[in-house]
Amino acid sequence: MSGKASASNHPCFSVSDALSHVYIQYPPLKCALAGTGSFLYDDGNKLLLGLTSDRVFSWKTAPYIPHVAPSSDPLFDGPVLSIRYSLDLKLLAIQRSNYEVQIWNKQTGDTISQKCRFESESILGFFWTDCPICDIVFVKTSGLNFKITLFG
């Protein structure tokens, strides 16, 4: 991949050639949210995500506006390996294990799960797309899996 992502031009954030990695240079990250255990980066929406045991908090990193309160959504029971919002921010996909991703519709509360069909395959990652033939792409040990979420 040539060149840097647009966020790399921002004075507070830099992005390596792999878009899923972000390095916070300045200002230092200070989080006053009690119970925040880990942070993830949603490169599709340029969101910094902070996880607690029952919520996901999100801050927009581009354009970066200091001292803005985060948005938040509930997190339901279960482990979180990875989490990403759909590009329109209406759906939230949570990778629960190497074999399952749950997709939650924020407007209706409905949840669907994408699971591996075979024990020999696992989900390496996933990303949302604006492609006309699918909504989300799962990267599996068996290859790419293009899916429509069926939420309409």
Stockholm file with secondary structure:
# STOCKHOLM 1.0

chainA/1-152         MSGKASASNHPCFSVSDALSHVYIQYPPLKCALAGTGSFLYDDGNKLLLGLTSDRVFSWKTAPYIPHVAPSSDPLFDGPVLSIRYSLDLKLLAIQRSNYEVQIWNKQTGDTISQKCRFESESILGFFWTDCPICDIVFVKTSGLNFKITLFG
#=GR chainA/1-152 SS CCSCCGGGGSSSEEECSSTTCEEECSSCCCCCCTTCCEEEEETTTTEEEEECSSEEEEEETTTTCTTCCCEEEECCSSCCSEEEECTTSSEEEEEEETTEEEEEETTTCCEEEEECSSTTCCEEEEEECCCTTCSEEEEETTEEEEECCSCC
#=GC SS_cons         CCSCCGGGGSSSEEECSSTTCEEECSSCCCCCCTTCCEEEEETTTTEEEEECSSEEEEEETTTTCTTCCCEEEECCSSCCSEEEECTTSSEEEEEEETTEEEEEETTTCCEEEEECSSTTCCEEEEEECCCTTCSEEEEETTEEEEECCSCC
//
